[in-house]
Amino acid sequence: MKRYNPSKFERKWQKYWEKEKIFRTSDGSKKPKFYVLDMFPYPSAYGIHVGHMKGYTFSDVIAKKKIMEGKNVLHPMGWDAFGLPAENYAIKTGIHPKISTFKAIRNIKKQLISAGYGYDWEREINSCEENYYKWTQWFFLKLYEHNLAYKKKAPVNWCPNCKTVLANEQVIEGKCERCGTLVEKRYLEQWFFKITKYIDRLLKDLDKIDWPEKIKIMQKNWIGRSEGAEIDFRIVGQKSKIRVFTTRADTLFGCTYIVIAPEHKIISRLKSQILNLKEVEKYIEETKRKTETVRTTEDKEKTGVELKGVKAINPVNNEEIPVFVADYVVMEYGTGAIMAVPAHDQRDYLFAKKHNLPIVEVIKSKNGKSYIKSRAFEEDGILVNSGRFSGMSSDKARKEIVRWLRGKGLAKFSVQHKLRDWLVSRQRYWGAPIPVVYCPRCGEVPVPEKELPVKLPNIKDFKPTGDGRSPLAKSKRFVNCRCPKCNGPAKRETDTLDTFVCSSWYYLRYTDPNNQKEFASKRKIKKWLPVDLYIGGAEHAVMHLLYARFFAKFMKDIGLIDFDEPFLKLFNQGIIYYKGAKMSKSKGNVINPDEFIKKYGADTLRVYELFMGPADQATEWSDRGVIGIYRFLQRIWKLQYKIDTQKSSKSKDKALNTALGKLVHKTIRKVTEDIDNFRFNTAVSSLMILVNELERQKYLISDTYSILLKLLAPFAPHLAEELWQRLGYKESIFKEKWLKYDSRLVKEDTFDLIIQINGKVRDKVEVPIGMNKSETEKIALRREKVRKRIERDKIKKIIYVPDKLINIVV
């Protein structure tokens, strides 16, 4: 086979790796462990496209290199098989989700194998199989046992199209993240996990993990920690008071009205005092139909109704101020009431203008200027019109005003968070049944562990009911049961668990996927965990990643594991765009890897995914770029024939010249460091430079070619394995040791001298390493760019940092 034709050998090597268990993980190995994990995919009926495969390619390159470095690598794969994507497809096609899901899994698994990914398929897991969701239910029971799972009636986000409840994280700009339908508000009995108990640890422990800063910031913002104060406003003529939470106690003298949430309990206590009660009640009813996301949207017009006849007393100046009910204030954050300071909060400013309310300036900028004629001044500054606190800085006044009010029993320092408890009930069929029964005599009863799993019945009518009940409510065989306590007639909970519950612990199951007695043995957990490297999309920052961290902390607290952060290092791959948009079947811009691999080979796909741009940045797919990679691999293929014709010449085998030797070792260092630092594109570039040089050589010795193949192996495993065999080696190339470079040969003779003028970079020039200051000055001052900039100036001094930079101060 003279021509590079990957279809002739790629499948052969995939079968070989499987037969020889090249990428199988050994629990008994004494080698140091390395656990690299991909976020497991939803088994979409459409399969995966090349955009999905980007992160999988990154993890595979790292896993293969770690194997060659002598690590015992765990690199598993499984399926996040429950949830809306699979169920919605089943509803659309009429095919039962169990059938369509397992069909999709077979297809995607075939795609992943055809790409040459070295997953340990003996550890494959599937969240919709009984031997997996039994343990999902078990974790629910553990949370219930420790008072961290509870049920209550609550306002929820309801998608009228998907016909299920959505967590706050699943509502984007007031719409369902899955289908884009405008979300409604409903009041339903729902199950929650008390994630708020772990708020402080979820925030503090972000400092312990090597994650992208943007993900940490997203989690911090979602948790939303605010340090401030709770302040009491008494109601005129009543013993009642309204407690507000504020982070800006320094603006309290400028508070000219109070705003309370429509759900605030004080409204019912003030009914006899409210002169426009019907108007207020009508407004409250209208609010009930709006979701929290819609209510709190920043650019939404702020509506509200004054509670006429009701006045509150500003505690710092005893002025009577009006009280409004407005939908942009919600009960779930703070106290459900805010003090409005229109001069120093833009939202309050617009509301005050609309309702013709006073705007009192109490903060001026530090330069003494006033800025409130056209908008609110929201920055810190110096207090004015604030009694004894005038002239004080905002920072100091925030503390002093609260201390003063605290002495009167009207305030206290407080910390609030935006994060709410995790709503886990779903009114859908395709999910893990919640293991709870309801008994007329015993009430709410958790299913005993010995009765797990509560099996998901195979029902024909799995379409949502639309009335707030799960389709499971239609199955009498499922619903009707015996009470575990009294053995009397009882009914099962018919809601299923949010699929994020399944994915909050799945990384543990890979360590012991066939264990029937526990979710994983402690010995194997201790051996493998936590995960060393986790690769996946940034879109999971405030859902999956936050929930998985919560689960880990809970598990550590009850002695199941000895760590509380599941993923030590996180890497987010960049998105692939095609024709100017993110790849999506709905946009018709998807590239199917099956067709691609058939035409160009899996190695071309892999290397192009690695080469197309920085690993963490969005990149645009280019058909021309694909062809370029295919030709590059073709050139590596052709190099073998350069060796074949030289085999008999031993003298020529010694002809590796010094320049080539240096390049080889520099390439070893570059590829090694680039893989470790996710610079896959520049690693491929360095291989291209080496190939260019090898093509220029008159003779090519087999040792040099074998070095190229070892470096190539993680990137293009099929090609490397095929050419390795052709060199006469019997064992897999992945049983070879990763290469080490000779530090003497990679030492540079020159460096790029940075030339600065007054600290700004103006030029650079390549110069020999070890030059003294005077020689360096002469070279720098002779540079044309430098001469032009300093010809009329007097040089005051020259600062020289050896082998790095020179700074000319004029």
C-alpha positions in Angstrom: 0.0 0.0 0.0 2.0 2.9 -1.3 -0.7 5.6 -0.9 -1.9 6.8 2.4 -5.3 5.2 2.7 -6.5 5.2 6.4 -9.6 3.2 5.6 -7.4 0.2 4.9 -5.9 0.1 8.5 -7.8 2.3 11.0 -10.5 -0.3 11.8 -7.7 -3.0 12.1 -6.0 -1.1 14.9 -9.3 -0.3 16.7 -9.9 -4.1 16.9 -6.3 -4.7 18.0 -6.5 -2.2 20.8 -9.8 -3.8 22.0 -8.4 -7.4 21.8 -5.1 -6.6 23.5 -6.8 -4.3 26.0 -4.3 -1.6 25.4 -6.4 1.1 27.0 -8.0 -1.0 29.8 -7.5 0.2 33.3 -6.0 -2.0 36.0 -7.2 -1.6 39.6 -4.3 -3.7 40.8 -1.5 -1.7 39.0 1.1 -0.1 41.2 1.7 2.6 38.7 0.7 6.2 39.8 -2.9 6.9 38.8 -4.3 9.5 36.5 -8.0 9.9 36.2 -9.0 11.9 33.1 -12.7 12.4 32.5 -15.0 13.8 29.8 -18.5 15.1 30.7 -20.6 12.2 29.6 -23.0 13.0 26.7 -26.7 12.9 26.3 -27.4 10.0 23.9 -28.9 12.2 21.1 -30.8 10.3 18.4 -28.8 12.3 15.9 -25.5 11.2 17.2 -22.6 13.5 17.8 -21.0 16.0 15.4 -17.4 17.2 15.1 -18.1 20.0 17.6 -18.9 17.5 20.3 -15.7 15.6 19.6 -13.3 18.4 20.2 -13.1 17.9 24.0 -13.1 14.1 23.6 -10.0 14.5 21.3 -8.2 16.6 23.9 -8.8 14.1 26.7 -7.7 11.2 24.5 -4.4 12.9 23.6 -3.7 13.5 27.2 -4.7 10.0 28.3 -2.5 8.3 25.6 0.5 10.4 26.6 0.0 9.6 30.3 -0.1 5.9 29.4 3.2 6.2 27.6 4.6 8.2 30.6 3.9 5.1 32.8 0.7 6.2 34.5 -2.2 3.9 35.3 -4.8 5.9 33.4 -8.6 5.8 34.0 -10.3 7.2 30.9 -14.0 6.0 31.0 -17.1 6.9 29.0 -20.9 6.6 29.7 -24.3 8.0 29.0 -26.4 10.7 30.7 -29.4 9.0 29.4 -32.4 10.2 31.4 -34.0 13.6 30.9 -35.8 15.9 28.5 -33.6 15.5 25.3 -34.3 11.8 25.1 -37.9 12.1 26.2 -38.8 15.0 23.8 -37.4 13.0 20.9 -39.5 10.0 21.9 -42.6 12.1 22.1 -41.9 13.7 18.7 -41.3 10.3 17.0 -43.6 8.1 19.0 -40.8 5.7 19.8 -40.5 4.7 23.4 -37.5 6.6 25.0 -35.9 3.3 26.2 -35.8 2.1 22.6 -34.6 5.4 21.1 -32.1 6.0 23.8 -30.4 2.7 23.6 -30.3 3.0 19.8 -28.7 6.4 20.1 -26.1 5.0 22.6 -25.1 2.2 20.1 -24.6 4.8 17.4 -22.6 7.3 19.4 -20.4 4.5 20.9 -19.7 3.4 17.3 -18.7 6.9 16.4 -16.4 7.2 19.4 -14.7 3.9 18.7 -14.2 4.9 15.0 -12.4 8.1 16.1 -9.8 5.9 17.9 -10.6 7.2 21.4 -9.0 4.9 24.0 -11.9 4.6 26.5 -12.1 1.7 28.9 -15.4 0.3 27.6 -15.5 -2.3 30.4 -16.4 0.6 32.7 -19.2 2.0 30.6 -22.2 3.3 32.6 -25.7 4.3 31.7 -27.8 6.5 34.0 -31.1 5.0 32.8 -30.2 1.4 33.7 -31.5 0.0 37.0 -28.1 -0.9 38.3 -27.2 2.8 38.1 -30.3 4.7 39.1 -30.7 2.4 42.1 -27.8 4.3 43.6 -29.2 7.7 42.4 -32.3 6.8 44.5 -30.0 5.6 47.3 -28.4 9.1 47.4 -31.8 10.7 47.6 -32.6 8.5 50.7 -29.3 9.6 52.3 -30.1 13.2 51.7 -33.5 12.6 53.1 -32.1 10.8 56.1 -29.9 13.9 56.9 -32.8 16.4 56.4 -31.3 17.7 53.2 -34.2 16.4 51.0 -37.6 17.9 51.7 -41.0 18.6 50.0 -42.9 21.9 50.1 -45.4 23.8 48.0 -43.5 26.5 46.1 -43.7 28.8 43.1 -42.0 27.0 40.3 -40.9 27.6 36.7 -43.3 25.7 34.5 -42.6 25.1 30.8 -46.0 24.7 29.0 -44.3 23.0 26.0 -42.1 20.5 27.9 -44.9 20.3 30.6 -42.5 20.1 33.5 -40.9 22.2 36.2 -37.5 23.8 35.5 -34.9 24.8 38.0 -33.9 28.5 38.0 -30.7 27.5 36.2 -32.7 26.1 33.4 -34.6 29.3 32.6 -32.7 31.7 30.3 -34.1 35.2 29.9 -37.5 33.9 30.9 -37.6 31.0 28.5 -37.0 27.2 28.8 -33.4 26.5 27.9 -34.4 23.3 26.1 -37.2 24.5 23.8 -37.3 28.3 24.1 -40.9 28.5 25.3 -41.9 31.4 27.6 -41.9 30.0 31.1 -45.0 30.3 33.4 -45.2 30.4 37.2 -47.1 27.7 39.1 -47.5 26.6 42.7 -46.8 22.9 43.2 -45.7 20.5 45.8 -42.0 19.9 44.9 -38.9 18.1 46.2 -35.8 20.1 47.0 -32.2 19.4 48.1 -30.9 21.8 50.7 -27.8 23.0 48.8 -28.0 26.3 50.6 -26.6 24.6 53.7 -23.3 24.3 51.8 -23.1 27.9 50.5 -20.1 29.1 52.5 -18.1 25.9 51.6 -19.1 26.1 47.9 -17.7 29.6 47.8 -14.6 29.2 50.0 -13.4 25.9 48.4 -13.2 27.4 44.9 -9.8 28.5 46.0 -8.7 24.9 46.4 -9.2 23.8 42.8 -7.5 24.5 39.5 -10.4 25.7 37.4 -10.7 28.5 34.8 -11.3 31.8 36.6 -14.4 32.5 34.5 -16.1 29.4 35.8 -15.2 30.3 39.4 -16.7 33.8 38.8 -19.8 32.3 37.3 -20.3 30.1 40.4 -19.6 33.0 42.8 -22.1 35.2 40.9 -24.8 32.5 40.9 -24.3 31.9 44.7 -24.4 35.7 45.0 -23.0 36.4 48.4 -23.9 39.9 49.7 -22.7 41.4 52.9 -25.0 44.1 54.3 -27.5 44.7 57.0 -31.1 44.0 58.0 -32.9 47.2 59.0 -36.4 47.5 60.6 -38.9 50.1 59.4 -41.9 50.4 61.8 -45.4 50.9 60.3 -47.2 54.0 61.5 -50.0 53.1 63.8 -49.1 49.4 64.0 -46.8 47.2 66.0 -45.8 45.6 62.7 -42.5 46.4 61.0 -41.0 45.8 57.6 -37.5 44.4 57.6 -35.3 45.2 54.6 -31.9 43.9 53.6 -29.4 46.4 52.1 -25.8 46.5 51.1 -25.9 50.3 51.1 -26.7 51.4 54.7 -24.7 54.6 53.8 -27.6 55.8 51.7 -30.3 55.3 54.3 -31.0 59.0 54.8 -32.0 59.1 51.1 -34.6 56.4 51.5 -37.9 58.0 50.4 -40.1 54.9 50.1 -40.2 51.1 50.8 -41.0 48.4 48.2 -42.3 44.9 49.2 -42.8 41.7 47.2 -46.4 40.8 46.2 -45.9 37.6 48.3 -44.9 39.5 51.5 -47.0 38.3 54.5 -47.3 41.8 55.9 -49.9 42.6 53.2 -52.5 40.3 54.8 -51.8 41.9 58.2 -52.4 45.4 56.8 -55.6 44.7 54.9 -57.8 46.8 57.2 -55.4 49.8 56.7 -54.9 49.6 52.9 -57.4 52.0 51.3 -57.0 50.7 47.8 -57.1 47.0 48.7 -58.8 45.8 45.5 -56.2 47.5 43.3 -53.4 45.9 45.4 -55.0 42.5 45.2 -55.5 42.7 41.5 -51.8 43.6 41.0 -50.8 40.6 43.2 -52.9 38.2 41.1 -51.4 39.5 37.9 -47.9 39.0 39.4 -48.7 35.3 40.2 -48.7 34.6 36.5 -45.1 35.9 36.0 -41.9 34.0 36.5 -39.2 35.3 38.8 -36.9 35.7 35.8 -39.4 37.9 33.9 -40.1 39.9 37.1 -36.4 40.7 37.8 -35.2 41.4 34.2 -33.1 44.6 34.4 -34.6 46.3 31.3 -38.2 45.5 32.3 -40.4 48.5 33.1 -40.8 48.7 36.9 -44.4 48.5 37.8 -46.0 48.8 41.3 -48.9 50.0 43.4 -48.8 52.1 46.5 -50.4 50.7 49.7 -52.5 53.8 50.3 -53.1 54.5 54.0 -49.8 52.7 55.0 -46.7 54.6 56.0 -43.3 53.3 57.2 -40.9 55.2 59.4 -37.3 55.7 58.2 -35.4 54.8 61.3 -32.5 57.3 60.8 -34.6 60.4 60.6 -38.1 59.3 61.7 -39.7 60.5 58.4 -42.9 58.9 57.2 -42.5 57.3 53.8 -44.9 55.5 51.5 -44.9 51.7 51.0 -45.3 50.1 47.5 -45.9 46.6 46.3 -43.9 45.8 43.2 -43.2 42.6 41.2 -39.5 43.3 40.8 -39.0 42.5 44.4 -39.1 38.7 45.2 -39.4 36.9 48.5 -36.7 34.4 47.8 -33.9 36.9 48.1 -33.2 39.0 51.2 -36.3 39.7 53.2 -38.7 40.3 50.4 -38.5 44.1 51.0 -36.1 46.8 49.9 -35.5 50.4 51.0 -35.7 52.6 47.9 -33.0 55.3 47.5 -33.8 56.9 44.1 -30.8 59.2 44.2 -28.4 56.3 44.4 -30.0 53.3 42.7 -31.0 53.6 39.0 -33.9 51.1 39.3 -35.3 53.2 42.2 -34.6 56.4 40.3 -36.7 55.4 37.4 -39.5 54.1 39.7 -39.5 57.5 41.6 -39.7 59.5 38.4 -42.7 57.5 37.2 -44.5 57.8 40.5 -43.4 61.4 41.3 -41.5 60.5 44.5 -38.8 62.5 46.3 -35.2 62.1 45.2 -32.9 63.1 48.0 -29.2 63.2 47.4 -27.1 61.8 50.3 -23.9 60.8 48.6 -21.6 63.1 46.6 -18.6 62.0 44.6 -15.3 62.3 46.3 -14.6 65.5 44.2 -17.8 67.0 45.6 -19.7 67.0 42.4 -23.4 66.1 42.1 -24.5 63.7 39.3 -28.2 63.0 40.0 -29.9 65.4 37.6 -30.2 62.8 34.9 -29.5 59.5 36.7 -28.7 57.9 40.0 -25.2 58.2 41.4 -24.5 54.6 42.4 -20.8 54.8 43.4 -19.3 55.2 46.9 -18.5 58.8 48.0 -18.9 61.2 50.8 -22.2 61.5 52.8 -24.2 64.7 52.7 -27.7 65.5 54.2 -27.1 62.6 56.6 -27.1 64.1 60.1 -24.2 63.1 62.3 -22.8 61.0 59.5 -22.4 63.8 56.9 -18.8 64.1 55.7 -18.1 60.4 56.4 -17.0 58.1 53.6 -19.5 55.5 52.3 -17.3 52.6 53.5 -17.1 53.9 57.1 -20.7 55.1 57.2 -22.1 51.6 56.2 -20.7 50.2 59.4 -21.3 53.2 61.7 -25.0 53.7 60.7 -25.7 50.0 61.3 -23.9 50.1 64.7 -25.9 53.1 65.7 -29.3 51.5 64.7 -28.2 48.2 66.3 -27.9 50.1 69.6 -31.6 51.0 69.2 -32.6 47.5 68.3 -33.4 48.4 64.7 -30.6 46.8 62.7 -28.1 44.0 62.5 -25.3 43.0 60.2 -26.3 40.3 57.8 -25.1 38.1 54.9 -27.5 37.1 52.1 -27.2 34.8 49.1 -29.0 34.5 45.7 -28.6 30.7 45.6 -31.9 28.8 46.4 -32.3 25.2 47.3 -32.1 22.8 44.3 -35.5 21.9 43.0 -35.2 18.3 41.9 -38.8 17.2 41.0 -39.7 16.7 37.4 -43.2 15.9 36.1 -41.9 13.7 33.4 -41.7 10.0 32.7 -38.1 9.5 31.6 -36.2 9.8 34.9 -35.3 8.0 38.1 -38.5 7.7 40.2 -38.3 9.5 43.6 -38.2 6.7 46.2 -41.0 7.9 48.5 -44.6 6.6 49.2 -47.5 8.4 50.8 -49.5 6.4 53.4 -52.9 7.6 54.9 -51.7 6.4 58.3 -47.9 7.0 58.2 -47.7 10.0 55.9 -44.6 10.5 53.9 -42.4 7.4 54.0 -39.0 6.9 52.3 -38.7 3.6 50.5 -36.3 1.3 52.4 -32.9 0.7 50.9 -33.5 -3.0 50.5 -36.5 -2.3 48.2 -34.3 -0.3 45.7 -34.5 0.3 42.9 -38.0 1.7 42.5 -38.2 0.6 38.9 -39.4 2.9 36.2 -42.3 1.0 34.6 -42.4 0.4 30.9 -45.6 2.4 30.1 -47.0 3.0 26.7 -48.5 6.5 27.3 -45.4 8.4 28.4 -46.6 11.8 27.2 -46.8 14.6 29.8 -50.2 15.1 31.4 -50.1 18.9 31.3 -51.9 19.2 34.7 -48.8 19.3 36.9 -48.6 15.5 37.3 -46.1 13.1 36.0 -47.1 10.5 33.3 -46.4 7.9 36.0 -49.6 9.0 37.7 -51.5 7.3 34.9 -50.0 3.9 35.8 -52.1 2.3 38.6 -49.7 -0.6 38.9 -46.9 1.8 39.6 -48.8 4.2 41.9 -50.6 1.7 44.1 -48.3 0.0 46.6 -47.9 -1.1 50.2 -46.6 1.2 52.9 -43.1 0.1 54.0 -44.0 1.0 57.6 -47.5 -0.4 58.2 -48.0 -2.6 55.1 -51.3 -0.8 54.5 -52.4 0.6 51.1 -50.2 3.6 49.9 -49.4 5.5 46.8 -46.0 6.2 45.2 -44.5 9.6 44.5 -44.9 10.0 40.7 -42.4 12.8 40.1 -39.0 11.8 38.8 -35.6 13.2 39.6 -33.9 16.0 37.7 -31.3 14.4 35.5 -28.6 16.5 37.1 -29.0 14.3 40.2 -27.8 11.4 38.0 -24.7 13.3 36.8 -23.8 14.7 40.3 -22.1 11.4 41.3 -21.4 9.5 38.1 -17.7 10.0 38.2 -17.6 7.7 41.3 -19.4 4.9 39.5 -16.7 4.5 36.9 -14.3 3.3 39.6 -16.6 0.3 40.3 -19.4 0.1 37.7 -20.6 -3.4 38.4 -20.8 -3.3 42.1 -24.2 -4.5 43.3 -23.7 -3.9 47.0 -22.6 -0.3 47.0 -22.3 2.7 44.6 -18.5 2.0 44.6 -16.1 0.3 47.0 -14.2 2.6 49.4 -10.9 1.0 48.3 -11.4 1.9 44.7 -12.7 5.4 45.5 -9.6 6.0 47.5 -7.4 4.7 44.7 -8.8 6.8 41.9 -10.4 9.9 43.3 -10.7 12.8 43.1 -10.7 13.2 39.3 -7.3 14.7 38.1 -8.6 16.3 35.0 -12.2 17.0 33.9 -12.9 18.3 30.4 -16.2 19.7 29.2 -18.3 22.7 28.2 -18.5 26.0 30.1 -22.3 25.9 29.9 -22.4 23.5 32.9 -20.8 26.1 35.2 -23.8 26.8 37.5 -25.7 23.5 37.2 -23.8 20.3 36.9 -20.5 21.5 38.3 -22.2 23.2 41.3 -24.4 20.2 42.0 -21.5 17.8 41.8 -19.5 19.8 44.3 -22.5 19.9 46.6 -22.8 16.1 46.4 -19.1 15.6 47.1 -19.3 17.8 50.2 -22.3 16.0 51.5 -20.7 12.6 50.9 -17.6 13.6 52.8 -19.7 14.8 55.7 -21.3 11.4 56.1 -18.1 9.4 55.7 -18.6 8.0 52.2 -15.5 9.6 50.7 -12.5 11.4 52.0 -12.4 14.5 49.6 -14.9 17.3 49.1 -13.9 18.6 45.7 -14.6 16.1 42.9 -12.6 17.6 40.1 -9.1 19.0 40.8 -8.5 20.5 37.4 -11.1 21.6 34.9 -10.6 22.6 31.3 -13.3 24.0 29.0 -12.9 23.4 25.3 -13.8 26.2 22.9 -16.9 25.9 20.6 -16.6 25.0 16.9 -18.5 27.3 14.5 -19.4 26.5 10.9 -20.7 29.0 8.4 -20.7 31.7 11.1 -22.8 29.9 13.7 -22.4 27.3 16.5 -22.9 23.8 15.0 -26.5 22.8 15.4 -28.8 20.4 13.5 -31.6 23.0 13.6 -29.3 25.4 11.8 -28.2 22.8 9.2 -24.5 23.5 9.8 -23.5 20.1 11.3 -20.6 18.1 10.1 -21.1 14.4 10.7 -17.9 12.6 11.8 -19.0 9.4 10.1 -18.8 10.8 6.6 -15.7 12.7 7.5 -13.9 9.7 8.8 -14.9 7.6 5.8 -13.4 10.2 3.4 -10.3 11.4 5.3 -9.8 9.0 8.2 -10.1 9.4 11.9 -6.6 10.7 12.4 -7.3 13.6 10.0 -10.3 14.5 12.1 -8.4 14.3 15.4 -5.4 16.3 14.2 -7.5 19.0 12.6 -9.6 19.3 15.8 -6.3 19.9 17.7 -4.7 22.2 15.1 -7.6 24.5 14.2 -6.9 27.0 17.1 -6.3 27.5 20.8 -8.0 24.8 22.7 -10.1 27.0 24.9 -11.2 29.4 22.2 -14.0 29.3 19.7 -12.8 28.4 16.2 -14.3 28.3 12.7 -14.4 25.0 10.8 -12.5 25.1 7.5 -12.7 22.5 4.8 -9.4 23.7 3.3 -7.8 23.3 6.7 -9.0 19.7 6.8 -7.4 19.0 3.5 -4.2 20.5 4.7 -4.0 18.1 7.7 -4.8 15.2 5.4 -1.8 16.1 3.2 0.4 16.5 6.3 -0.4 13.0 7.4 0.2 11.8 3.9 3.7 13.3 4.0 4.5 11.4 7.3 3.3 8.2 5.5 5.6 8.8 2.6 8.6 9.2 4.9 8.7 5.5 5.5 9.8 4.8 2.0 12.8 7.1 2.5 13.9 4.6 5.3 13.1 1.5 3.3 15.7 2.3 0.7 18.4 3.0 3.2 18.1 -0.1 5.5 21.4 -1.7 4.3 23.6 1.3 4.9 24.7 1.3 8.5 27.1 4.1 8.0 24.3 6.3 6.9 22.4 5.4 10.1 25.1 7.5 11.9 24.5 10.5 9.8 22.1 12.3 12.2 23.6 15.8 12.0 23.8 18.2 15.0 21.2 20.6 13.7 18.6 17.9 13.2 19.5 16.4 16.6 18.8 19.7 18.2 15.5 20.1 16.4 14.4 16.6 17.3 15.0 17.2 21.0 13.4 20.7 20.9 10.4 19.0 19.3 10.2 16.4 22.1 10.3 19.2 24.7 7.7 21.3 22.8 5.2 18.6 22.2 5.6 17.4 25.8 5.0 20.8 27.3 2.3 21.8 24.9 0.2 18.7 25.6 0.6 19.4 29.4 -0.6 22.9 28.9 -3.4 22.3 26.4 -1.5 24.0 23.5 -2.4 21.2 21.1 -2.3 23.5 18.0 1.3 24.5 18.6 2.3 20.9 19.4 1.0 20.0 15.9 2.9 22.9 14.4 6.2 21.7 16.0 5.6 18.2 14.4 5.0 19.9 11.1 8.4 21.7 11.4 10.1 18.5 12.2 8.5 16.7 9.2 9.6 19.6 7.0 13.2 19.0 8.1 13.0 15.3 7.8 11.9 15.7 4.2 14.9 17.8 3.5 17.3 15.2 4.8 19.2 13.2 2.2 19.0 10.2 4.4 16.5 9.3 7.1 17.4 6.8 9.8 14.8 4.6 11.4 15.6 5.9 15.0 14.7 9.4 14.0 11.5 8.2 12.3 10.5 6.2 15.4 10.9 9.4 17.5 8.5 11.1 15.2 6.0 8.3 15.4 6.1 8.2 19.2 5.4 11.9 19.3 2.6 11.5 16.8 0.9 8.6 18.6 -1.4 10.5 20.9 -2.5 12.7 18.0 -2.9 10.2 15.1 -2.8 6.8 16.9 -3.9 4.7 13.8 -1.2 6.1 11.6 1.5 5.9 14.3 0.6 2.3 15.1 0.6 1.2 11.4 3.9 2.8 10.7 5.4 1.5 13.9 4.5 -2.0 12.8 6.1 -1.4 9.4 9.3 -0.5 11.2 9.3 -4.1 12.5 8.1 -3.6 16.0 5.7 -6.3 17.4 4.2 -4.5 20.4 1.9 -1.6 20.3 3.5 1.9 20.2 1.5 2.7 23.3 3.6 0.3 25.3 6.6 2.5 24.5 7.9 5.0 27.0 7.3 8.7 26.3 10.4 10.4 25.0 12.7 12.6 27.1 14.7 15.4 25.7 18.4 16.1 26.2 18.6 19.4 28.0 22.0 20.1 26.5 20.6 19.9 22.9 17.6 22.2 23.6 19.6 25.0 25.1 19.2 28.1 22.9 22.2 29.9 21.4 20.2 33.1 20.8 17.2 35.0 22.3 14.8 37.8 21.2 16.1 41.0 22.9 13.1 43.2 23.8 13.9 46.9 23.2 11.8 49.3 25.3 11.8 53.1 25.3 10.4 54.5 28.5 9.0 51.1 29.4 7.1 50.6 26.1 8.2 47.9 23.7 9.4 49.5 20.4 11.4 46.7 18.8 13.0 43.3 19.2 16.0 41.7 17.7 17.6 38.2 17.8 21.0 38.3 19.6 23.5 35.8 21.0 22.8 34.6 24.6 25.4 36.0 27.1 26.0 39.4 25.5 27.3 42.0 28.0 25.5 45.3 28.5 27.7 47.5 26.3 27.4 45.2 23.3 23.7 45.0 23.8 23.4 48.8 24.0 25.3 49.3 20.7 22.9 46.9 18.9 19.8 48.5 20.4 20.9 52.1 19.6 21.7 51.2 16.0 18.2 49.9 15.4 16.3 52.2 13.0 13.1 52.1 15.0 15.0 53.2 18.1 17.0 55.9 16.3 13.9 57.6 15.0 12.2 57.7 18.4 15.2 59.1 20.4 17.1 61.2 17.8 16.0 64.5 19.5 16.0 63.2 23.1 18.7 62.9 25.7 19.2 59.5 27.1 18.9 59.6 30.9 19.8 56.0 31.6 19.7 52.5 30.1 18.4 49.6 32.1 19.6 46.1 31.0 18.1 42.8 32.1 20.5 40.1 30.8 19.2 37.8 28.1 15.8 39.5 28.3 15.4 43.2 27.6 16.9 46.6 27.4 15.0 49.8 28.4 16.2 53.2 27.2 14.9 56.0 29.4 14.8 59.5 27.7 
